Amino acid sequence: MLVTDMEKILTNGKGEDEDVERNPVSKKMAKIKNKSAKVIERSTDAKEKSTKDIRNLEVLMLGWKHTLELSTMLEESMDNLKYLNDIHLVFDVDENERHDMPIQILMKMPNLTTMSIQLCSSPEVFQTQIPENVEKITHLKTFILRYVSKLQSIVSENSSWLNVICARLQQLYVLDCPDLKTLVHSTPSVSFRYVKEIYIDNCQDMKYLFPLSAVNKLENLEYIEVKNCKSMEAIVLKDKDDISEEIKLQKLKWTDLYNLSNLECFYSDNLQLPSFMQVNIWKCPKMKFFYRGDKQPNSSFRGIQALNLSSDELACNQDINSLVEKVFLHQEFSEAVHTDCYSDYLELQCDLVSEIDMLNKLFANLETLKLQKCTVSYAIPSSILALLKNLKELEVRDSDQVETIFDTSRDNLNDDTEIKETEFHLKILSLNGLSKLTHVWKKDTHKIIIFCNLQEVVVSDCAKLQTLFPTSLEKSLKDLKRLKIENCKKFQDFVEQEETIFVTERFVFPCLEDLELKDLPQVTCPNMFTLEFPSLKFLSVRDCDGLGLFQSVYDPMGEGTSSRTLPLISDPNVISNLVKLTLDWKQILALSLWFKSQQSTEGLTNLKSISWCFFRAKENEMPMLPVEILKAPILEEMDISKCESLANFLAQNPKIGEEEMLGQLTKLKLRNVSVTQFSELEYSSSLNIFKRLHKLFVARCPHLATLGIHSTSTMSFSCLKEVNIYKCPKLKYLFTSSAAKMLMNLQEISVTGCELLTEIVVKEGDATSEAIEFERLHTIHLESLTCLVCFYSGSNTLQLSSLNFPSLKNVWIKECFSTKIFRRHDNIPPKCRVHIDGSFKGDTKVVIMEQSEEEAS
């Protein structure tokens, strides 16, 4: 074996740069390497040297062949290697041959203190018979096993010379031994009576260190480190046949347990640790307690922390089992924190989990916290909650384990008193995709958590959540401005009605301006008190069939309404103050009934935007459009979606036509609406939806063939500035040539995903071939229009000018394979830029010339 190979074995291939200060095993091995580096080369060829040449060596590293040669040399000599302190044997031997340990060489090394065996796969090496004069090899203090396979225990009936060595050991290192099951056999003949330190790393089959029968013999054990052993279940094993008894580790001071995925406990019964000072635990997800019995720490106990690093703040004020649980909550919480939250802490960027005091300082100053895929039932454990005094924004998402967001029931990790009347600065709370969430605040009447700064709450996709706010939070919600709840199938009440708390007749949200409720099939209004929203401006309610929104006499399920159930909104002043209103068809019916029952004529004086959704509404169920909405004096925007009979909805109210309506409407959105052309809506001059329209958005209207404005129509798009058409599969063109001439204010055209569209403007009948001018049009966006031929075919005589675009600046064309949008005689500014499939194709003149050449050919 080469010297460099042996050096790599000593350092586990990590070289000089390994952080040995943090790893006691690496520190020890690096020290051995440094001491041996100067003597390895001259000591490996033992056959060519006499004992005189090697008797002054302090460190010796040998392979199997040279070990046998050294053994022969020492047998023939009276000399000892009296200066030798460390020997390291690399037994890379043939597995098919029997190999006995030449134990006699150890008797020639009277001052040997450290020994290692590495790369050994022959169990016979450890079964060699012990010579009679065993006392000469019992002074060994440090023993290292590394890369040893097929060995199942260190001390056992079959490990004769190992038993003797271990009897007086002080340090034991066992590294990368894949078949090792335990350190000590269940019925050991000897013990680790003098051992002080034990280091175990990467022994994947090891299930425990000691059986119960061996523990009380560990009289001097001070430190245990166990790492990366996936099968480890306990440090001390209590077998099912063992009699329950209390054990004592008199001198154990420190334990480090890292990355033990199956570790359940240190010991499953009573244990005394009179000298215990600290335990470091990391990534032991199944460990729920440390040991049973009396768990109060002694006066010297410093505490528990997450890593083996120096720390000024340790968890040490409660019983050890409680501390173990809280440390794991801390670790699992840290792992769920999104990396964005660490952007100001560069020292944590490469390792999201660090020492507790650093994380505590981070959490104490954190203003935004995002948690993903939490693996514990409480998203914010009480020990963490106490630190988050400066938190302003919290997002918890995508977890199938979280049942409660804020744990207020447990004792603070840093304070023995309970959390009472604690004030937090949280402003924004967002919860999404929490399938097991049942409570946001744990139901506990003894603790009052004050969120007086809370301004926004958004909850979505929380299938088991039934209520949101406990009544104890009433005074904490004075600043709440936005509340959104959607897709929570079992959600029933906004406020949990706690029997043990006195509830007033009113629960007021004085600053709430934006309330959005969607897909809450079980939500109802409270029976015991009313909810009031005096500042409400934006209201959206869809697919909440059990909710009496405007008045209690309306039962959307058709089964009558309980006299105890009050409407969500009953104050006329609240309705008149609304700025934006979004309703489904059942709530439109409720609103119509409410208007009929009111004597007030104030109406919707502040309404600027209205959205209607008619999902699952049949034609005979279409509600009557409240004329009060059409008469809203400053209504600017209308959005209609999923409507099978739009014309009937707009026309059935007999009061339409009495006076001019929709006089300020400038924005119209139609989505999933059954209409073939807009002329179908032309039935009343008093209801000219398009008269002052500035923006038109039409999406997924399956039957729309054209916008349908023609020369004899009374409808006009003269004020239209923007038109956006998206995925209307039967649309063939947008405007006739006569209607296009009236589009003097049009600035932007966008058409996407209309596979039958052939032209933007189509020639109407015998219309003249005079030019059509789009005076203000500056942007054209055409995408996924596979049948588009041109913008406007116009006259067949190419010498006549067809189109005039004096203001055109940008043309975007994508996936329009047959497009020849411009003709030679179209008037287009030379600085207009054309982009085709994401690439800039130069000015328009170049593109036109290319297309003209294609036409000529």
C-alpha positions, 0 to 999 in steps of 0.5 A: 500500500502506498504512503498516500493511500495510508494517509487518506485512510487516516483522514477519511479522504478529506485531507488537511482542510477538514474542520477537525476542531468540530469533529473529535474523531477527525481531530484524533486521526489528523493528529495521528497522521501528522505524527506518523508522516515523517516515519512511514516511508522508512518504516514500511519495509521492515524486512530490510531493516534490523531492530536497531533501525526501528527501535527508536520509532514512535509511530508505525503504520504497516500493511498485513504483509509487513506486520507478519515480517515485523512479527518474525523480526521481533521474535528473533530479537531481544530488543523491544520497541520501547519508544513506540506509542502508536501503531496502525495496522492496515489489514487489506487481506484476502477474505478467503484465507484465514488470518490470525493476529500476530499478538506477540508484536504487542508484547514487544511494545511496552509503551504502546498507547494507541492502536488502530486496525483498518480495512480488515474483512477477516473476522479471524484476526479478532479471534486469535488466542491470548498468550499467557502473559497478557498483562503486557498488552493491557496498558493500551489507552486508545483503540480505533477500528475503521473500515472493519467488516464482518465483525458483529461486536467488540467485546464477546466470547469470540473476541479473545485478545480484543476483550483484554485490550478493551479492559483498560481502554480509555478511548474507543473509536469505531468508524465505518464498520458496516456489520457491527451490531453492538459494542458489547455482547449480551453476556460479556465476560469483560467490560469497558470499566475504564473507558472515558470516551466512545466515538461511533460513526457510520456503523449502519447495522448497529442497533445499540451500544450496550446491553443492560447488563453491561451499563453499571460497569461503565464506571468512568464513562464521561462522553458518548458520541454516536453519528450516522447509524441508521439502525440505532434504536437506543444507546442502552438496550433494555430487552423484553426479558430484562427485569426493570431496574434503574441504572446509573452512569455515574460520570457521564457528562456529555452526549452527542447524538447526530443523524440517527434516524431510528433512535427512540431514546437513550434508555427506555427505563429509569436512569441516573445521570448525577454528573450530566451537563449537556446533550446535543441532538440533531436529526433524530426524528423518532426520539420523543424522550431521553429516558424514563423515570425521574427526569429532573436535571442535576444542578450542573446540567447546562442543557440541550442544544442542536449542534456540538457548537459553543452556545451561550443560550441552552435549554436547561430549565425543565426536565430532560424529556421536555427539553428533548421534545422542544429541541426537536420542535426547534430543529424541525421548525428551522428545516421548514423555514424558507431560505428567503428568510435567511437572506440577511444571515450569510453565515446560515446560507449553506446550512439552514440549521445552526446553533440555537442561540444564533437561530434565536437571535435570527427569529427575534429580529425576523419580520417575514417568515415562510414555512413550507412542508412542516413536519410537526403538528404545531407550525409555531411551537410556543418556544418559537412563538415567544421569540417572534415579537418583531414578526410582521408577515407569516406564511405557512403552506403545503403541509399534511402534518400541521394541525394548529398554527400557534401553540399557546398552551405550552410553557415558554422554553425560556420562561417558566410562566405561561404565555399570558396577554402577549402582544405580537406585531404580526400584520399578514397571515397566509395559510395555504395547502394545510390538509389537517389544519383544524385551528389557527389558534389553539383553543385555550381560554387561559392565555390571551395572545394579542394580535392588535396589528393584524391587517390581512388574513388569507386562508386557502385549501385547508380542508378540515378547518371549521373556524378561524378566530376564537372569541378571545381575539375580538379586541385583537382584530381592530386593524384587520383590513383584508380577510380571504377564505377559499376552498375550505370544504368544512369551514363553518364559522368566522368566529368560534363560539366558545361556551366558556367565554361571555360573548357580546351580541356583536362581533365587530371588524371595524377596519375590515375593507376587503372580504372574499369568500369562495367555495365554502359549502358549509359556511353559515352566519353565527347564531349567537351574535352578529358580525359587523363590517362598517368599513367594508368596501370590497365584497366577494362571495361565490359558492357559499350556498349556506350563507345568508349574505344580505338578509335572513329571509333568503334561504339559498338552499330552499329550505327556509331560514332559521329565525336564529340565523342572522344575515352576514350583512344587513346594514344598508350603509354597508351596502351603499359604501361598497366599491367592488362587488363580486357575487354568484347567481344565488347571491345576486338573487339575495341582493335583488330581494334585499333591494325590494325589502328596503325603503331606502333609495340611496342605492350603490352610490360608491360602486365602481366594479361589479363581477357576476358568476353564473356557474351551474345556473340553469336558464330558468334559474337566472336571477333578475338583474337588480336595476340598482346596480345598472343605475350605480352612478360611478360604475366603471367596470363589469365582469360577467363569467360562466353565463349561459344566457347573458341576453336574458339576464340583462333584458328581463328587468322591466325597469330597464329602459326607463332612464339611462344606465351604465353611463360611466362603464369603461371596462367590460370582461366576458368570460365563458359567456354564451354569445355569438355576437355582441349585437345580441345585446342590442335591445335597449338604447338606455342600456348601451354597454359598449357606448363609453367602453375603453377596455374590452376583454373576452375569454373562452366564449365558445360560440362567439364568431365576431364582435358583430358591430356592423354599419346599421348597428346602433352599437358603437365602440367609438371610445374603445382603447384596448381589446383583448381576445383569448381562446374563443375557438369559433371567432373568425374576425373581430370587426367589419370594415365599417365598424373599424372606421369608428375605432378612432381611439383604439390603442392596443389589440391582443388576440390569442388562441383563436384557431379559426380567426382569418382576419382582424378586420373583414370587408363588409359587403360592397364597402368601398376600398378606401383606407381604414385609419387606426389613428392611435393604435400603437401595439398589436399582439397576435399569438397562436392564430394558426389560420390568420391570413392578414390583418385586413384583406381589403380590396383585391387591387393592391395599388389601393392603400388598405390600412393606415397606422400612423402611431404603430410602434410594436407588432408581436407575432407568435405561432401564426404560421401563415401570417402576412399581416401587412401589405406593400401599400399599408401606411406604417411608420418606419420605426415600428418594430416587428417581433416574430416568435420572440425574435426581433425582425427589424423595421416593418418595411423590411418585413413587408418587402419580404412578404411582398416578394413571397406574394409576387412569387 
